[in-house]
Amino acid sequence: GKNPCMSVRPSSQAGGGHYDRYKALYDNLEKLVVSELRQTDDGDEMWKINVLPANDKGKTLLPRDVETKNRKARLGSMEIILAWRSAGMDQARQEVVLFSKLNTLKFPHPGEIISYLKRVLEPARMLDFQVHVRKIPEGTPYLGSVASVDISKYVVENIDHEGEPRMIRSTTDRKGVVDLRLPFGKDFTVAATGMESESVPLSGKATFEVHGTMPKSICMPLVPMHTNGEIRVVLTWGEFPHNLVLKVKTPEGAIQSPAQKPLDHGGGGDTDQKDKLEGKVMLPNAEFEFRPEEGGFGPISILLRTLLPGRYHIYAKCEPYEFAGKHIGWSDSNAQIYMYGHDQDDGFVWEGNHSFKCKKDVNEDAAGKKFWDVCFFEVAQNGQVTVDTFNTYVDTEPGFREMTIICKDMLGQRVANAKVIFSSESGAHPDMGDSSGVTDADGTLTLNLPLGEYTAQVSHDEYLPSGAKIVVDLDPQASEATVAMVKAEYFAGTNNMMVVLAWGGNTRAALHCETPGRLFEVPGSDAEEEGSYSIPPGASMKT
């Protein structure tokens, strides 16, 4: 070939002794073959490669068409045997033999061998894949849509006869299904459009993997063009799992798709275990549109008619499905969420992601978690949208955090048996009601609250009513707050005013209070529970 062969003549090592150049070249070839055939061209590991011990690293055999008695070891000849069968299928073993019979002491170039093997194995690296096209908002199968996938990244012959990237195209049938033959790989994108007879243009896309362990199907929505500021959040996935729920928390409440009824086989719903914050199917500026009545694929669609200033939180829940002895959850679902309408010309400025795909490469513990925490997006008063992506799996419903209230009196002593009532200030949880509790012997109360702004009202028979404005949010926001408890005798009928600084977390602070002609500073202290309480209530201010 055009690449030079490498000599396998014996040579001596620097320190003396014989150096088996052939063995060194063979070891390098084996390493390269395993590495190159295990992964796709963009470096994603997709296949399991085993090298059988039939080869002798110190010598080679003549080809198989030579009589057995003459198949003796001969330097300058080699044999590579490849065998495969489709994963999970009882198909016959398929085999390819590649050999190089050389009469000179030369070793073939590894790059040429690897290129040849990829061409030979290309049919084995392709499989049948189905795309189910559904029309939004009805969720019905769509006949006559042309779906196309660019496969040029994953095949050896990646340019068609017209010099364009190699594409696979097909038209959906009456069930809205298009059958494709695709190579293994990551980040394929299927795109489709509706028929020209539609009154509003329809289009859609979906990103997916083709892998031996992944579902061999995906749902792709056909979505109408958005022009009036609407955002449509659409969740799609493969044939499995079945029972998925999509939830979007908005500044006026939570929208949630209804769960499917429990199934008689695999993946049924957990009807006895309610989420902490139940969502509605209709709000003044948002609504649930569609989800499949049974089975997988999707789509699940939620329409946000008007984006209100504030925070939106998108996440989903999945009940793993049992199939062929395996639990199929988020990591094996080919699930993705796409926010259509982000690119409207007369809409808003969008900063951040608008599409999210389930992560495949996670450990077993993460793969078994039910919730997929997708993203926040904040809407400013001027309409600018800023997206904060999580794309992670969690055990419990996201959007909650434990908040601790610590009640202390003016001597720094903790106050037990104080009643604390949390009232939401953000308006995002109108159905949550008030959360309440009583401080323990250590003067603390911890509750698991939805992220948001709250007023904590504190009462106790021996103290004046007190409270605090608190924010429950992700780190670095502190997850605790201190409430000052003051007794009535501190004022004793006077017009005195008390200024109290309280905070949560482990930081330290000093309080300064300046009045006409006087400056008062609470002295600091190395003791954790002193400092802010070291001035007796009867002491006068410093002058």
Disulfide bonds with the S-S distance in Angstrom:
none
